Amino acid sequence: MFWNEAFLPNIGGVEIFTKRLAEGLIQRGHEIAVIAGAHTDGLPDSEQTEGVQVHRFRFLEAINGSRQKGHAALENLMELLQTVADIKRRFRPDVVHVNLAGANSYFHLRTLKAHPTSTVVTFQAALNDRFKTSDGLLAQVISQAARVVAVSCAAAENISTFTGYPRCKIDIVTPGIPPDHFIQCQASDASGIPIIVFLGRLAKEKGADIAVEAVERLNGAARLRIIGDGPQRKNLEDMVHSRSLAQFVSFEGRVDDETRKRLLAESSIMVVPSRHEELFGMVAVEGALSGLPVVASAVGGLSEIVVDRGLLCPPGDAKALAKSLEVLIKDRLFAARLGQAARAHALANHTVDRMIDAYERLYTECALPTGNSRVSRSVG
């Protein structure tokens, strides 16, 4: 049973992670249920979709309501807890996998006795100072978890620092990406103008503005293609217009999977100029699977993905980013070697099958016997 903040059709990193993991486990003979918050109107409270039992609840509304005076709000909270407990009793999971991102795990903790079983916790977002406490929801979730999982070494350090959980006890399982969602970029003509691609949400922490400034510093030696949308888009468009960069910077907006595959394959270099600590850096792996050399900020999990298969720069430093890009633009053979090495590493270490293997092993090792035999197959 997966315990999520949200699930499809809501789109986000955790939702895609859960979908890929659930699909793979179902193919291997396991039964999967998802309990998630309801964030989109019009979706059914319960449904069977692609072999997954999905149950949606307005968890946050119930928690906020219970803090107000009145018996109705408290009764609503208690009824919701009873419904969740009933679902646990019916499904009888061998393992509950909590993707910790919000307050929804409160309902898992309050219904532990309905069907005692092991909990696996995967941290899906970076922690900060407000989590340094010996009590509270996070501490309770960790204290009863059979296994705690991080998506990178940087994420494991983050968890240990802000929770006190021993670093040596944290399992590391990187998210998996289907290789067939990407095709290797074509070797570009050395005489052509290279295309630098930015892929991601257009928010300040992702640093698309740093990429624009870096391309401006290249004085026409490259073009920047921005794929994605977000709250910073208007500011970025104004920035491009005010600096007369329209012929060098294009905005593609949100695109479907096939269009993204094509645009990445047509590109020469990927930039990931994040200002904040990326626990993993999914976009950098997507660039690697496309055979692109990646120039990224030296923060968090990005450093682990790029290493010597790309170039790293200080976060927020457009001048350093421009210099790194200039190196790859001037030496196309070097850039191609980096892209090939990045793709080979991604194919060996960041596939969906590898992720499923790792989680299946964890589930088998920590599952309590329930008589279901859902998690009983041997894994090597």
Rosetta blueprint (number, residue, H / E / L):
1 M L
2 F E
3 W E
4 N E
5 E L
6 A L
7 F L
8 L L
9 P L
10 N L
11 I L
12 G L
13 G H
14 V H
15 E H
16 I H
17 F H
18 T H
19 K H
20 R H
21 L H
22 A H
23 E H
24 G H
25 L H
26 I H
27 Q H
28 R L
29 G L
30 H L
31 E L
32 I E
33 A E
34 V E
35 I E
36 A E
37 G E
38 A L
39 H L
40 T L
41 D L
42 G L
43 L L
44 P L
45 D L
46 S E
47 E E
48 Q E
49 T E
50 E L
51 G L
52 V E
53 Q E
54 V E
55 H E
56 R E
57 F E
58 R L
59 F H
60 L H
61 E H
62 A H
63 I H
64 N H
65 G H
66 S H
67 R L
68 Q L
69 K L
70 G L
71 H H
72 A H
73 A H
74 L H
75 E H
76 N H
77 L H
78 M H
79 E H
80 L H
81 L H
82 Q H
83 T H
84 V H
85 A H
86 D H
87 I H
88 K H
89 R H
90 R H
91 F H
92 R L
93 P L
94 D L
95 V E
96 V E
97 H E
98 V E
99 N E
100 L E
101 A L
102 G L
103 A L
104 N L
105 S H
106 Y H
107 F H
108 H H
109 L H
110 R L
111 T L
112 L H
113 K H
114 A H
115 H L
116 P L
117 T L
118 S E
119 T E
120 V E
121 V E
122 T E
123 F E
124 Q L
125 A L
126 A L
127 L L
128 N L
129 D H
130 R H
131 F H
132 K L
133 T L
134 S L
135 D L
136 G L
137 L H
138 L H
139 A H
140 Q H
141 V H
142 I H
143 S H
144 Q L
145 A L
146 A L
147 R E
148 V E
149 V E
150 A E
151 V L
152 S L
153 C H
154 A H
155 A H
156 A H
157 E H
158 N H
159 I H
160 S H
161 T H
162 F H
163 T H
164 G L
165 Y L
166 P L
167 R H
168 C H
169 K H
170 I E
171 D E
172 I E
173 V L
174 T L
175 P L
176 G L
177 I L
178 P L
179 P H
180 D H
181 H H
182 F L
183 I L
184 Q L
185 C L
186 Q L
187 A L
188 S L
189 D L
190 A L
191 S L
192 G L
193 I L
194 P L
195 I E
196 I E
197 V E
198 F E
199 L E
200 G L
201 R L
202 L L
203 A L
204 K H
205 E H
206 K H
207 G L
208 A H
209 D H
210 I H
211 A H
212 V H
213 E H
214 A H
215 V H
216 E H
217 R H
218 L L
219 N L
220 G L
221 A L
222 A L
223 R E
224 L E
225 R E
226 I E
227 I E
228 G L
229 D L
230 G L
231 P L
232 Q L
233 R H
234 K H
235 N H
236 L H
237 E H
238 D H
239 M H
240 V H
241 H H
242 S H
243 R L
244 S L
245 L L
246 A L
247 Q L
248 F L
249 V E
250 S E
251 F E
252 E E
253 G E
254 R L
255 V L
256 D L
257 D H
258 E H
259 T H
260 R H
261 K H
262 R H
263 L H
264 L H
265 A H
266 E L
267 S L
268 S L
269 I E
270 M E
271 V E
272 V E
273 P L
274 S L
275 R L
276 H L
277 E L
278 E L
279 L L
280 F L
281 G L
282 M H
283 V H
284 A H
285 V H
286 E H
287 G H
288 A H
289 L H
290 S L
291 G L
292 L L
293 P L
294 V E
295 V E
296 A E
297 S E
298 A L
299 V L
300 G H
301 G H
302 L H
303 S H
304 E H
305 I H
306 V H
307 V L
308 D L
309 R L
310 G E
311 L E
312 L E
313 C E
314 P L
315 P L
316 G L
317 D L
318 A H
319 K H
320 A H
321 L H
322 A H
323 K H
324 S H
325 L H
326 E H
327 V H
328 L H
329 I H
330 K H
331 D L
332 R H
333 L H
334 F H
335 A H
336 A H
337 R H
338 L H
339 G H
340 Q H
341 A H
342 A H
343 R H
344 A H
345 H H
346 A H
347 L H
348 A H
349 N H
350 H L
351 T L
352 V H
353 D H
354 R H
355 M H
356 I H
357 D H
358 A H
359 Y H
360 E H
361 R H
362 L H
363 Y H
364 T H
365 E H
366 C H
367 A L
368 L L
369 P L
370 T L
371 G L
372 N L
373 S L
374 R L
375 V L
376 S L
377 R L
378 S L
379 V L
380 G L
